[in-house]
Amino acid sequence: MKKQNLKFFIITGVSGAGKSQTLKCLEDLGFFCVDNLPIDLISPFINIILNTKEKIDKVGLGIDIRTTFISKNRNRFFDNLTLTLNELKNKGINYKIIFLDADNSTLVKRFSETRRKHPIGKVLLSSIKKEKIFLEQLKASSDKIIDTTNFTLSDLKSAILSLLDITPTKELVINIVAFGYKYGLPIDADIILDLRFLVNPNYVPNLKKLTGNYEKVKKYILKSKVTKIFLKYLFQLFDFVLTYYVKEGKSYLTIGCGCTGGKHRSVVIANILGDYLYKKGYTIKIQYRDIKK
């Protein structure tokens, strides 16, 4: 067997308490996550993980009422789960069970807002109460219970980071796309910067055929007083907003830097902004979408 140091978290709890969001948080932290895996498939799944050549050393497994309520027999379910967990121990896997809970009124509100049906019944409040009774034993045997009643997504992510003993960092991945407006906006952009007000190298004969990756083009744009003032405020803007994006638990951000053709101004500003944010500790990726068009 390999990978006995595998980090293995079983995420469970009541419907609407945040299990899916927790698994997403774990995925963002590099965990291989599977949701709603039947109990009988856990052991074969672990065997695959232990013997694969892929580097998988962190796993998050979601178990919820969709799995547990199938049998209608609570004792049979827990007998099967106990056998499976004992198998994990015998394989040297130190698992932890994380149980997510919330008060009834909060769960009713969440289901009402999303308009989703409760997995075990049509009458919402009675289904919530029935589910909690069914899961009492699992809750009691959990390593950690997280009450998400008053949680935001940011609070949930902080709780997961604390659970994993990870200090919150600037884990935000920022993708900067230099593009040309005449070719359309990037469809995945969260923020768009319209740079068409800056001086345009396209009207300078010896710069027209170059791109923003050339030093001549960069110097031409940066010598403008307008560009210098713009960059000052641009850096202040991102110093402010990125702090709160991180705080709210955002993992990915796409910034579009647009000029007319996507070759000059957009490329220069994308590079400058990327360098600035990289020095601030963020993970940066830069794309020149239209530079060759």
Buried (B, 14 or more C-beta within 10 A) or exposed (E): EEBEEBBBBBBBBBBBBBBBBBBBBBBBBEBBBBBEBEBEEBBEBBEEBBEEEEEBBBBBBBBBBBBBBEEEEBEEBBEBBEEBBEBBEEBEBEBBBBBBBBBBEBBBEBBEEEEEEBBBBEEBBEBBBBBBEBBEBBBEEBEEEBBBEEBEBBBBBBBBBEBBEEEEEBBBBBBBBBBBBEBEEBEEBBBBBEBEEBBBBBEBEEBEEBBBBBEEBBEBBBEEEEBEEBBEEBBEEBEEEBEEBBEEBBBBBBBBBBBBBBBBBBBBBBBBBBEBBEEBEBEBEBBBBBBEE
